[in-house]
Amino acid sequence: MESKGKDTRYPDYPLFRGLQRPLEFMGLQGRYIYWAAGAVGGAILGFIIAYIIAGFVVGLFKQRRGLHSKKTEHGVFVYASSKRL
């Protein structure tokens, strides 16, 4: 008994041959993409760390001045009505 399926051909589909080409993104090729991504990530992370450290240092200097560093006016102040009838 012979099988009818042996002589059937499957349809051919075009293959994308660009997979063998080097990786490219916005003009950067290969390993330079990873260098650019690392530089951008490092810059963002560096900015966050510098922002936190700078805020901590400023907070230390403000705290060093203490609770009584606010300017207080001495005397009696009379405020006139700010609403006009």
PyMOL commands that set and color helices and strands:
alter all, ss='L'
color gray80, all
select helices_A, chain A and resi 4-7+17-20+31-65+67-69
alter helices_A, ss='H'
color red, helices_A
select strands_A, chain A and resi 24-25+28-29
alter strands_A, ss='S'
color yellow, strands_A
deselect
rebuild
show_as cartoon
